[in-house]
């Protein structure tokens, strides 16, 4: 499970464009119109991508959500 949050900060204000949970990185790619490779880059926070240097590029965070296992069953 992954949470994808896309937002833009402007001085003290944060504008959230998307904040949604997805089962797979592929689902995130479909939602955003990106390839799996592009989504994987965001997921592992690769820093060498030039497109992140634009002034008005929104911030994209993809965080893996670890689910707790139920051992009582």
N, C-alpha and C positions, 0 to 999 in steps of 0.2 A: 504494500500500500504506500502511496506517495501523496504528499500535499504539494500542490503547485500554487504559488502566490506570485502574482505579477502586480507591481505597484510602482508609482512614481512619487518621489518626494519633492516638495516645493517649499523651501524654507522650513516652517514648522508643521506643515500639513502633509499628510500621506494619503494619496488617492489610490485605493485598491481597485484594480481592474478585474482581477480574478483571484479567488481563494477557494480552491476546490480539491477534494480528495479523489484520487484515481487508483485503480488496481495495478496498472502497469505504466511504464514509460511510453509504450506505444500508444496507449489511450491519450496521454498528454499530448503527444505529437499530433494525433488526429484532431484533437480539440483546438490546438494552436496552429495547425497547418504547417508543422515542422517535421523534418525527418527524425527517425529514431536517433541517429547520430547527433543531431543538433540538441535534442532533448537530453541525451546522455552527457553531452558537454556541460549543460547547465547543472545536471544532477551531480556531477563530480567536481563542479566549480573550477573548470579549467580557466586559467587566467590569460592565456595568450590569444584570445579572440579579439580582433580589431573592432568588431561591431559593438563591443561593450564600452568603447571609448567615446561614443557620440554623446553630445551634451544632453539630448532629450531621450536617450534610450531608457526604457523602463527597467527597473530591477526585476530579475526573475530568480525566484528561489524554489528549488525542488528538493524537498526533504523526505527521506524515507521514514515511514511510520512503522515502528516495530510493534506488533501486536503481542500482548501477553498470552501465553499458553495456559489453558485451563487444565491443570493436572488432577482436578477432583473427579474427572470422569473415568 
